Structure formats: structure tokens, C-alpha cells
Amino acid sequence: MNETLNVIKSRRSIRKFTEKQLQEEDLQAILEAALFAPSAGNAQPWHFTVVQNKALIDELAQTAKDAIVAGGRSPYQEMAQREDFHVFYHAPTIIIISGNPKAGFIHADCAAAAQNILLAAEALGLGSCWIGLVMMILHGEQGAAWCKKLEIPAGYEPVHVLALGYKAQAKIPAPERKKNCINFIR
Ligand SMILES: Cc1cc2nc3c(=O)[nH]c(=O)nc-3n(C[C@H](O)[C@H](O)[C@H](O)COP(=O)(O)O)c2cc1C
């Protein structure tokens, strides 16, 4: 199969990572892939915050855990109550993609960059997981304080967060894909 298509199909959300940090050249290649994503009007309205400080990652994970547990009847509450729950699955690197809302399509632009990161990681033999759950913190009451702590540039807002690291789990089969979501008008 074509190499690119193979990477696209092989990528899975990885939820178990080793402690080993990414090699710097891999990280740089992944970030470069992000920069080559398409963006509406070529606005490139993104900023990438690479966090490799374990104490800070753990603090954000604990804040998210506490908020999900306190949040009542969310479908994630039971999962977050587990002692070993870590919203980033102990990944050694997280990347926060922020967008400048002056651009018109930051969610699409930042999502395109995010997918490039996931695919570049897979191509380099690394694991990754998109972590939407943490947005409740970054967009919640504590959001401004966290943005300051995470040095998100003024005027930018966090849009997507990704966890990255070496895979610590065997290859997993892809969750089944819906098949009846395509039609053709020819
Ligand atoms: C916007 C978005 C948010 C996500 N948030 C989470 C998350 O917080 N935690 C998690 O474990 N997986 C998260 N995922 C991963 C999905 O669960 C996963 O992509 C889906 O189950 C399909 O599996 P696959 O990525 O292995 O193909 C998220 C995916 C997307 C696109």
C-alpha cells in the first residue's frame, strides 16, 4: 500500500506510553509537519506550546481529574475516579495548539495542524492521542490562570491538545469505522 495511506490507516489513539522522552529531531520533524498544514487564507493562526515538564503535565492532569470527578454525571466521571487515571496517559510530551481568533477558521486550521502532528508521530514510530477532555480546564474557570502558566501568547486561545510519546502497548485494531457515511452523485 502507498506509504502515506498506510500511515493514515495505522495511526491509532495510544493510551499507554513509556517514560522515554521524544528525540529532539523527531520533535522538530513533527512540529515542522504541523507548520505545513493548510489554513484558511494561509492565515497560519496557530501557536504550538510543547510541554515536556513532567511536574507541569502531572499538575494539569490532576486538575483535570479533580474537575471531571467533581463534575457530576459526566460519562467520564467513573473513569476519572480510578486511581491511575491520568488524562494524558503519562505521555512525556504534550502539545497545546492555540489559535488567534482574529482568523476566521481557527478550529479547522488548528485541527489540520493537529492531524499532521498525529500522522507525523505515527510515521516516526511514535504514539499519540488527541486529548479533548482537558479543554474543560483550559476553557473553564481556571483557563486564564492555566494559559498564563502555560505561556500561551496573549490574544491566543487553546484549541487542541495532543499527547505524544513512545508506545507502551501492543498494536491495537482500529475501532470499527462507519460505512454508511458516503454517497456519490455522479
Ligand atoms: C477532538 C478529539 C478529542 C479527543 N479526546 C480524547 C480524550 O480526551 N481522551 C482520549 O483518550 N481520546 C480522545 N480522542 C481520541 C478518540 O477517542 C479516537 O480518535 C477514536 O476513538 C478513534 O480511535 P483511533 O484514534 O484509534 O482511530 C479524541 C479525538 C478527537 C478527534
The ligand as an SDF file (V2000), in Angstrom:
LIG
                    3D

 31 33  0  0  0  0  0  0  0  0999 V2000
  -11.3930   16.1820   19.1100 C   0  0  0  0  0  0  0  0  0  0  0  0
  -10.9750   14.8590   19.7220 C   0  0  0  0  0  0  0  0  0  0  0  0
  -10.9130   14.7450   21.0940 C   0  0  0  0  0  0  0  0  0  0  0  0
  -10.4840   13.5350   21.6830 C   0  0  0  0  0  0  0  0  0  0  0  0
  -10.3490   13.4710   23.0430 N   0  0  0  0  0  0  0  0  0  0  0  0
   -9.8980   12.3430   23.6110 C   0  0  0  0  0  0  0  0  0  0  0  0
   -9.6410   12.3010   25.0160 C   0  0  0  0  0  0  0  0  0  0  0  0
   -9.8300   13.2720   25.7550 O   0  0  0  0  0  0  0  0  0  0  0  0
   -9.1590   11.1400   25.5340 N   0  0  0  0  0  0  0  0  0  0  0  0
   -8.9130   10.0380   24.7480 C   0  0  0  0  0  0  0  0  0  0  0  0
   -8.4760    9.0260   25.2840 O   0  0  0  0  0  0  0  0  0  0  0  0
   -9.1300   10.0500   23.4180 N   0  0  0  0  0  0  0  0  0  0  0  0
   -9.6010   11.1800   22.8340 C   0  0  0  0  0  0  0  0  0  0  0  0
   -9.7790   11.2320   21.4590 N   0  0  0  0  0  0  0  0  0  0  0  0
   -9.4510   10.0550   20.6320 C   0  0  0  0  0  0  0  0  0  0  0  0
  -10.7030    9.3200   20.1200 C   0  0  0  0  0  0  0  0  0  0  0  0
  -11.2960    8.6330   21.1760 O   0  0  0  0  0  0  0  0  0  0  0  0
  -10.2500    8.3620   18.9950 C   0  0  0  0  0  0  0  0  0  0  0  0
   -9.7160    9.1140   17.9280 O   0  0  0  0  0  0  0  0  0  0  0  0
  -11.3870    7.4940   18.4530 C   0  0  0  0  0  0  0  0  0  0  0  0
  -11.8540    6.6210   19.4440 O   0  0  0  0  0  0  0  0  0  0  0  0
  -10.9530    6.6560   17.2310 C   0  0  0  0  0  0  0  0  0  0  0  0
   -9.8250    5.8520   17.5590 O   0  0  0  0  0  0  0  0  0  0  0  0
   -8.4400    5.9920   16.7470 P   0  0  0  0  0  0  0  0  0  0  0  0
   -7.9140    7.3930   17.0050 O   0  0  0  0  0  0  0  0  0  0  0  0
   -7.5400    4.9450   17.3090 O   0  0  0  0  0  0  0  0  0  0  0  0
   -8.7240    5.7970   15.3020 O   0  0  0  0  0  0  0  0  0  0  0  0
  -10.1900   12.4200   20.8640 C   0  0  0  0  0  0  0  0  0  0  0  0
  -10.2780   12.5560   19.4640 C   0  0  0  0  0  0  0  0  0  0  0  0
  -10.6450   13.7540   18.9070 C   0  0  0  0  0  0  0  0  0  0  0  0
  -10.6810   13.8930   17.3850 C   0  0  0  0  0  0  0  0  0  0  0  0
  1  2  1  0
  2  3  1  0
  2 30  2  0
  3  4  2  0
  4  5  1  0
  4 28  1  0
  5  6  2  0
  6  7  1  0
  6 13  1  0
  7  8  2  0
  7  9  1  0
  9 10  1  0
 10 11  2  0
 10 12  1  0
 12 13  2  0
 13 14  1  0
 14 15  1  0
 14 28  1  0
 15 16  1  0
 16 17  1  0
 16 18  1  0
 18 19  1  0
 18 20  1  0
 20 21  1  0
 20 22  1  0
 22 23  1  0
 23 24  1  0
 24 25  2  0
 24 26  1  0
 24 27  1  0
 28 29  2  0
 29 30  1  0
 30 31  1  0
M  END
$$$$
